[in-house]
Amino acid sequence: MSAESHFESPDQTRQGMSMKARAGIVLLGFLAIAGALLFTEHRAHVLGLLIWLPLLACPLMHFFMHGGHGHHHGGGRPNDPRSV
């Protein structure tokens, strides 16, 4: 066995992509194609549901922007003249 056979040159190690990277690229391609096909086949259903988006946004905005009800800690004191 020669010393050269034990050590790979940097060109040989960087020559190809790893199997994990190849699998990730294939997965992204598959997901892109599947998403495009799902959207084109179900466009009427998806666009029909968009009309309900503002109605759904109202309670979500109320909950997340106000922090819910009954959890208002801090703020003004009851005898503070600036809180009136």
N, CA, C and O atoms as a DFTB+ gen file, in Angstrom:
336 C
 N C O
     1  1       0.830      -1.168       0.000
     2  2       0.000       0.000       0.000
     3  2       0.876       1.233       0.000
     4  3       1.782       1.358       0.824
     5  1       0.620       2.117      -0.892
     6  2       1.411       3.331      -0.955
     7  2       0.740       4.422      -0.120
     8  3      -0.428       4.317       0.252
     9  1       1.506       5.461       0.160
    10  2       1.004       6.571       0.965
    11  2      -0.092       7.323       0.218
    12  3      -0.982       7.903       0.839
    13  1      -0.030       7.314      -1.094
    14  2      -1.029       8.036      -1.874
    15  2      -2.398       7.364      -1.809
    16  3      -3.414       8.054      -1.891
    17  1      -2.457       6.061      -1.666
    18  2      -3.742       5.375      -1.629
    19  2      -4.464       5.608      -0.302
    20  3      -5.686       5.474      -0.242
    21  1      -3.739       5.952       0.758
    22  2      -4.359       6.206       2.051
    23  2      -5.026       7.575       2.115
    24  3      -6.059       7.728       2.768
    25  1      -4.471       8.533       1.471
    26  2      -4.969       9.899       1.544
    27  2      -5.554      10.302       0.207
    28  3      -4.912      10.167      -0.834
    29  1      -6.792      10.802       0.246
    30  2      -7.421      11.282      -0.975
    31  2      -7.027      12.732      -1.193
    32  3      -6.806      13.489      -0.248
    33  1      -6.946      13.085      -2.426
    34  2      -6.637      14.477      -2.732
    35  2      -7.892      15.312      -2.516
    36  3      -8.996      14.771      -2.560
    37  1      -7.755      16.617      -2.284
    38  2      -8.931      17.469      -2.072
    39  2      -9.874      17.471      -3.271
    40  3     -11.077      17.667      -3.102
    41  1      -9.356      17.258      -4.468
    42  2     -10.207      17.236      -5.651
    43  2     -11.142      16.032      -5.635
    44  3     -12.281      16.134      -6.090
    45  1     -10.686      14.906      -5.126
    46  2     -11.517      13.717      -5.100
    47  2     -12.624      13.819      -4.057
    48  3     -13.714      13.295      -4.286
    49  1     -12.390      14.468      -2.931
    50  2     -13.415      14.568      -1.896
    51  2     -14.483      15.598      -2.266
    52  3     -15.632      15.456      -1.850
    53  1     -14.141      16.605      -3.018
    54  2     -15.101      17.644      -3.394
    55  2     -15.735      17.382      -4.751
    56  3     -16.488      18.216      -5.255
    57  1     -15.448      16.267      -5.327
    58  2     -15.894      15.995      -6.689
    59  2     -17.415      15.816      -6.760
    60  3     -18.052      16.394      -7.640
    61  1     -17.997      15.047      -5.877
    62  2     -19.429      14.784      -5.931
    63  2     -20.133      15.278      -4.691
    64  3     -19.509      15.566      -3.670
    65  1     -21.468      15.374      -4.798
    66  2     -22.275      15.791      -3.657
    67  2     -22.558      14.579      -2.782
    68  3     -22.545      13.443      -3.255
    69  1     -22.808      14.824      -1.530
    70  2     -23.134      13.726      -0.630
    71  2     -24.547      13.221      -0.930
    72  3     -25.325      13.903      -1.597
    73  1     -24.865      12.059      -0.447
    74  2     -26.188      11.482      -0.671
    75  2     -27.266      12.303       0.033
    76  3     -28.390      12.396      -0.460
    77  1     -26.939      12.893       1.173
    78  2     -27.898      13.711       1.908
    79  2     -28.260      14.960       1.107
    80  3     -29.425      15.354       1.061
    81  1     -27.266      15.579       0.478
    82  2     -27.529      16.771      -0.328
    83  2     -28.347      16.420      -1.566
    84  3     -29.254      17.161      -1.943
    85  1     -28.031      15.304      -2.193
    86  2     -28.806      14.869      -3.366
    87  2     -30.249      14.564      -2.973
    88  3     -31.182      14.926      -3.689
    89  1     -30.425      13.904      -1.842
    90  2     -31.773      13.576      -1.387
    91  2     -32.555      14.849      -1.070
    92  3     -33.757      14.909      -1.326
    93  1     -31.898      15.859      -0.522
    94  2     -32.566      17.122      -0.230
    95  2     -33.019      17.838      -1.489
    96  3     -34.110      18.407      -1.527
    97  1     -32.185      17.811      -2.520
    98  2     -32.543      18.450      -3.791
    99  2     -33.710      17.718      -4.437
   100  3     -34.630      18.348      -4.958
   101  1     -33.676      16.388      -4.404
   102  2     -34.779      15.602      -4.966
   103  2     -36.062      15.873      -4.188
   104  3     -37.126      16.005      -4.793
   105  1     -35.988      15.959      -2.872
   106  2     -37.163      16.235      -2.058
   107  2     -37.743      17.609      -2.376
   108  3     -38.959      17.752      -2.502
   109  1     -36.891      18.616      -2.507
   110  2     -37.381      19.958      -2.853
   111  2     -38.061      19.965      -4.220
   112  3     -39.099      20.601      -4.399
   113  1     -37.478      19.267      -5.165
   114  2     -38.088      19.179      -6.492
   115  2     -39.441      18.487      -6.434
   116  3     -40.406      18.941      -7.049
   117  1     -39.507      17.393      -5.696
   118  2     -40.777      16.677      -5.556
   119  2     -41.830      17.557      -4.903
   120  3     -42.971      17.592      -5.363
   121  1     -41.471      18.272      -3.836
   122  2     -42.432      19.131      -3.149
   123  2     -42.907      20.284      -4.039
   124  3     -44.074      20.673      -3.988
   125  1     -42.006      20.821      -4.847
   126  2     -42.394      21.906      -5.756
   127  2     -43.390      21.408      -6.802
   128  3     -44.382      22.076      -7.090
   129  1     -43.122      20.243      -7.363
   130  2     -44.024      19.682      -8.370
   131  2     -45.363      19.316      -7.742
   132  3     -46.415      19.593      -8.318
   133  1     -45.331      18.695      -6.563
   134  2     -46.573      18.313      -5.886
   135  2     -47.389      19.549      -5.517
   136  3     -48.612      19.545      -5.660
   137  1     -46.735      20.599      -5.047
   138  2     -47.445      21.827      -4.703
   139  2     -48.083      22.480      -5.917
   140  3     -49.215      22.958      -5.847
   141  1     -47.360      22.500      -7.028
   142  2     -47.904      23.090      -8.253
   143  2     -49.101      22.286      -8.752
   144  3     -50.106      22.868      -9.161
   145  1     -49.008      20.974      -8.723
   146  2     -50.135      20.145      -9.166
   147  2     -51.331      20.280      -8.235
   148  3     -52.470      20.347      -8.698
   149  1     -51.092      20.320      -6.943
   150  2     -52.200      20.491      -6.007
   151  2     -52.891      21.832      -6.211
   152  3     -54.118      21.917      -6.160
   153  1     -52.110      22.870      -6.441
   154  2     -52.716      24.188      -6.628
   155  2     -53.528      24.238      -7.915
   156  3     -54.641      24.763      -7.926
   157  1     -52.982      23.697      -8.997
   158  2     -53.716      23.769     -10.263
   159  2     -54.973      22.920     -10.238
   160  3     -55.983      23.305     -10.827
   161  1     -54.940      21.779      -9.574
   162  2     -56.105      20.908      -9.533
   163  2     -57.163      21.390      -8.544
   164  3     -58.346      21.107      -8.728
   165  1     -56.767      22.099      -7.521
   166  2     -57.707      22.519      -6.484
   167  2     -57.800      24.034      -6.378
   168  3     -58.111      24.566      -5.313
   169  1     -57.534      24.723      -7.467
   170  2     -57.533      26.191      -7.462
   171  2     -58.894      26.752      -7.058
   172  3     -58.958      27.716      -6.295
   173  1     -59.981      26.168      -7.556
   174  2     -61.317      26.680      -7.232
   175  2     -61.591      26.568      -5.737
   176  3     -62.191      27.469      -5.150
   177  1     -61.162      25.478      -5.118
   178  2     -61.394      25.311      -3.692
   179  2     -60.565      26.305      -2.883
   180  3     -61.065      26.914      -1.936
   181  1     -59.293      26.467      -3.261
   182  2     -58.397      27.366      -2.521
   183  2     -58.850      28.806      -2.656
   184  3     -58.916      29.529      -1.662
   185  1     -59.164      29.233      -3.871
   186  2     -59.582      30.618      -4.070
   187  2     -60.958      30.874      -3.478
   188  3     -61.256      32.000      -3.079
   189  1     -61.802      29.849      -3.412
   190  2     -63.114      30.004      -2.784
   191  2     -63.015      30.190      -1.285
   192  3     -63.866      30.845      -0.685
   193  1     -61.992      29.625      -0.673
   194  2     -61.814      29.770       0.769
   195  2     -61.156      31.092       1.148
   196  3     -61.199      31.483       2.315
   197  1     -60.555      31.779       0.201
   198  2     -59.886      33.043       0.518
   199  2     -60.854      34.111       0.997
   200  3     -60.458      35.038       1.704
   201  1     -62.123      33.990       0.618
   202  2     -63.089      34.993       1.045
   203  2     -63.309      34.938       2.560
   204  3     -63.714      35.935       3.158
   205  1     -63.049      33.799       3.179
   206  2     -63.235      33.650       4.611
   207  2     -62.004      34.076       5.399
   208  3     -62.050      34.109       6.628
   209  1     -60.917      34.401       4.732
   210  2     -59.684      34.771       5.418
   211  2     -59.832      36.012       6.310
   212  3     -59.352      35.980       7.443
   213  1     -60.468      37.102       5.863
   214  2     -60.632      38.255       6.775
   215  2     -61.476      37.911       8.002
   216  3     -61.217      38.413       9.096
   217  1     -62.476      37.064       7.822
   218  2     -63.309      36.672       8.959
   219  2     -62.512      35.849       9.964
   220  3     -62.716      35.978      11.171
   221  1     -61.616      35.014       9.479
   222  2     -60.757      34.240      10.360
   223  2     -59.686      35.122      11.003
   224  3     -59.255      34.860      12.126
   225  1     -59.265      36.150      10.300
   226  2     -58.213      37.024      10.811
   227  2     -58.695      37.853      12.009
   228  3     -57.894      38.206      12.874
   229  1     -59.982      38.163      12.066
   230  2     -60.495      39.010      13.153
   231  2     -60.268      38.391      14.534
   232  3     -59.667      39.046      15.385
   233  1     -60.720      37.159      14.797
   234  2     -60.469      36.619      16.135
   235  2     -58.993      36.351      16.403
   236  3     -58.532      36.484      17.537
   237  1     -58.260      35.979      15.373
   238  2     -56.835      35.747      15.575
   239  2     -56.107      37.041      15.934
   240  3     -55.259      37.050      16.827
   241  1     -56.434      38.128      15.245
   242  2     -55.810      39.416      15.556
   243  2     -56.236      39.885      16.941
   244  3     -55.428      40.441      17.685
   245  1     -57.490      39.667      17.289
   246  2     -57.966      40.072      18.608
   247  2     -57.207      39.327      19.695
   248  3     -56.781      39.925      20.683
   249  1     -57.039      38.039      19.515
   250  2     -56.363      37.237      20.531
   251  2     -54.892      37.599      20.643
   252  3     -54.385      37.786      21.749
   253  1     -54.199      37.701      19.513
   254  2     -52.757      37.917      19.555
   255  2     -52.382      39.379      19.796
   256  3     -51.334      39.650      20.383
   257  1     -53.206      40.320      19.361
   258  2     -52.849      41.724      19.539
   259  2     -53.264      42.247      20.919
   260  3     -52.606      43.128      21.472
   261  1     -54.343      41.710      21.467
   262  2     -54.769      42.144      22.794
   263  2     -54.209      41.254      23.887
   264  3     -54.261      41.622      25.061
   265  1     -53.692      40.130      23.546
   266  2     -53.145      39.214      24.544
   267  2     -54.215      38.463      25.305
   268  3     -53.965      38.001      26.418
   269  1     -55.382      38.332      24.747
   270  2     -56.460      37.631      25.437
   271  2     -57.156      38.543      26.426
   272  3     -56.860      39.736      26.496
   273  1     -58.083      37.981      27.191
   274  2     -58.829      38.762      28.172
   275  2     -58.411      38.346      29.572
   276  3     -58.136      37.173      29.827
   277  1     -58.367      39.307      30.469
   278  2     -58.077      39.023      31.859
   279  2     -56.603      38.870      32.181
   280  3     -56.265      38.463      33.293
   281  1     -55.733      39.172      31.272
   282  2     -54.301      39.025      31.525
   283  2     -53.587      40.366      31.423
   284  3     -52.446      40.439      30.966
   285  1     -54.272      41.430      31.853
   286  2     -53.695      42.766      31.753
   287  2     -53.017      43.104      33.072
   288  3     -53.602      43.778      33.920
   289  1     -51.806      42.645      33.244
   290  2     -51.041      42.934      34.455
   291  2     -50.264      44.226      34.250
   292  3     -49.798      44.511      33.147
   293  1     -50.132      44.975      35.277
   294  2     -49.384      46.222      35.185
   295  2     -50.290      47.350      34.715
   296  3     -51.502      47.310      34.922
   297  1     -49.714      48.324      34.100
   298  2     -50.497      49.458      33.624
   299  2     -50.662      50.489      34.716
   300  3     -49.842      50.570      35.631
   301  1     -51.713      51.274      34.625
   302  2     -51.967      52.335      35.595
   303  2     -52.497      51.802      36.915
   304  3     -53.139      50.753      36.966
   305  1     -52.214      52.547      37.988
   306  2     -52.736      52.193      39.316
   307  2     -54.128      52.785      39.476
   308  3     -54.443      53.764      38.800
   309  1     -54.982      52.229      40.350
   310  2     -56.354      52.742      40.488
   311  2     -56.418      54.185      40.958
   312  3     -57.314      54.915      40.532
   313  1     -55.510      54.628      41.815
   314  2     -55.542      56.006      42.338
   315  2     -54.651      56.944      41.540
   316  3     -54.425      58.079      41.960
   317  1     -54.161      56.513      40.441
   318  2     -53.271      57.341      39.627
   319  2     -54.120      58.317      38.806
   320  3     -54.968      57.879      38.029
   321  1     -53.912      59.632      38.961
   322  2     -54.725      60.611      38.212
   323  2     -54.467      60.552      36.707
   324  3     -55.309      60.985      35.921
   325  1     -53.319      60.025      36.300
   326  2     -53.034      59.955      34.865
   327  2     -53.801      58.829      34.184
   328  3     -53.919      58.834      32.958
   329  1     -54.333      57.856      34.943
   330  2     -55.039      56.747      34.338
   331  2     -56.484      57.086      34.014
   332  3     -57.171      56.276      33.393
   333  1     -56.966      58.251      34.413
   334  2     -58.356      58.646      34.164
   335  2     -58.523      59.233      32.819
   336  3     -59.631      59.619      32.447
